[in-house]
């Protein structure tokens, strides 16, 4: 698994489309910004996995990988 297939293995983020009859608009619930934040948070968790690796010898290579 890598960044190319990350979106296939992320947990599902559910969303509802709500039609507002008074204003005749369609809205996301939760908001689009909240959905985006949840998605980026999941990506961040995946990208920072190498920070938990322990290397052999005095090396900081794993801490540089997410950058």
Secondary structure, DSSP 8 states (H G I E B T S, - for coil): --GGGHHHHS-----EEEEETTTTEEEEES-HHHHHHHHHHHHHHHHGGGGG---SSS--HHHHHT-
